[in-house]
């Protein structure tokens, strides 16, 4: 009997270790409370009985690929879950196509919608609404349940885009994501011009954060959509690889 119990404990430990590798609630950064505060006229963010903020925020910064990227931790799964997800569907997103680069509204909306539908096609759950909202005043970084996608100047030449995700500590539910695409890069269709940052490519990656997937930096996983670095001319992230699909379906079903 003692031998059976020891085997059972060993197997349980392996299972728990495997789950922890693929799924982990990302801790909020030092400025989480400040970032999560609702601006004037935004929904009030309540405080739990324990004195914690009801909402937390995590920022994913998408960097241009360096010459010698860090190897990162080795992983067998090639995907990582944030440990939070949407509970109400479909998710509606708002696009502000205003930009200083003369990118057409039709190109932007088409690229973003195609990226959203790429994730939808990988699960039976209708994650993103087929209809999006155009709002020329929508801004990145304002917690208002709007899921804003916008362009703007991010003060770092190496940052391609940023996605911020707000979620509840209790229930681990995503309630909003905002995205900013850095106008310090030239955006477009890299199949036509390999010198530009491909919008559909990057939007597909960023929307992966919007549904609960974190970045992967292992050099054994450079081909997956959620690999954390990108370059001009890259289009490989337009489509999902099996690890991306496995992570998504682990949250939302096949």
Buried (B, 14 or more C-beta within 10 A) or exposed (E): EEEEEEEEEEEEEEEEEEEEBBBEBBEBEEEBBEBBEEEEEEEEBEEEEEEEBBBBBBBBBBBBBEEEBEEBEEBEBBBBBBBBBBEEEBBBBBBBBBBEEEBEBEBBBBBBBBBBBBBBEBBEBEBBBEEBBEBEEBBBBBBBEBBBBBBBEBEEEBBBBBBBBBBBBEEBBBBBBBBBBBBBBEBBBBEEEBEBBBBBBBBBBBBBBBBBBBBBBBEEBBEBBBBBBBEBBBBBBBBBBEBBBBBBBBBBEE
